[in-house]
Amino acid sequence: MENTKTVGRRKCAVARVYLKEGNGIITVNGRDYKEYFPTAILQNIVEQPFVVTNTVAKFDVAVNLDGGGIKGQAEALRHGISRSLCEVDPELRPALKKEGFLMRDPRMVERKKFGQKKARKRFQFSKR
C-alpha cells in the first residue's frame, strides 16, 4: 500500500493528511500529536476514527496543519484521517459516516460588516 493523501477542513483549519501502513505513529508538523495537542480531549478527537474502525496502531499518519485554532485543527485532522481510511478500505465508510466524521462542518465565523460593531451587533442608536 502506498501513501494516501487527503485533506480535512474545519473552520479556517486545513489538515493535509498522509496515511500509510505502520504501527500507529501520528506526527503533526514534525512533532508527536500528544505534544502538539496537549489536552486529552483533543488527543481523543484525533484518535476517534481509529477507535471507531478498530484500526488502532495499524497506520502511520503524517500531517501538515495550517490555520485556525487548536480545536478546529484537531477536528480538521479527524476529518482528514476519516477520509484517508475510506480510501484505504471502503468497508470502513459506514462506521465513520454513522459517527459523522466524513461530513465537512460548514459553520464558520460570520464576517464583520461596515457601519457595525461586529457581524450583527450595531453601534448604539440615539433617537434624540
PyMOL commands that set and color helices and strands:
alter all, ss='L'
color gray80, all
select helices_A, chain A and resi 33-36+40-52+70-88+90-99
alter helices_A, ss='H'
color red, helices_A
select strands_A, chain A and resi 4-10+13-21+26-28+31-32+59-66
alter strands_A, ss='S'
color yellow, strands_A
deselect
rebuild
show_as cartoon
